[in-house]
Amino acid sequence: MAPVEVPGNILLPAVYDIFWSAVCFAVIAFVLARKVLPTFTAMLDERAVKIEGGLKAGEIAREEAATLRQGLEAERAEARREAALIREGANDDARQIVAEARQKAVVEAERISANAARSIRAERQAAAVSLRTDVGLLATELASRIVGESLTDAELQSRVIDRFIDELDALTPVAVEET
């Protein structure tokens, strides 16, 4: 067999292949340019609008959050001030209650002390009266033994007792009053 001669350059396709390839390319480019490209562009525009809306909404939300945060900080500061005032008021009330309780305790202690002093005075007087009576009876009995007569006369007995007690009072007036 005879070798087949290849005309021209083997890297270049035939003219009819180039022509039909160009026609197919033009038809596909025309369809893409008329149908696909506008749809694709509309989709991209819609997506860009959504992204811009989302960014604006995010910025608005960020600003609102900052405003809310500032409001919350102001409320928190106000709450702290109110709590400090309440604490201060409670401390003042506590001090006042303690002062009143101390004052009441002092008044009660003074009252108890005065009652005790009155009670001691009354008991001292009762003891002095009882002691005078006992001393008078002993003095009468002693006088009757010394004299050798019975002092049965009440008037005489009373005078002897009074005189004896007066003599005792004259001798030790301070000791009886202080004890």
Secondary structure, 3 states (H helix, E strand, C coil): CCCCCCCCCCCCCCHHHHHHHHHHHHHHHHHHHHHHHHHHHHHHHHHHHHHHHHHHHHHHHHHHHHHHHHHHHHHHHHHHHHHHHHHHHHHHHHHHHHHHHHHHHHHHHHHHHHHHHHHHHHHHHHHHHHHHHHHHHHHHHHHHHHHCCCCCCHHHHHHHHHHHHHHHHHHCHHHHHHC
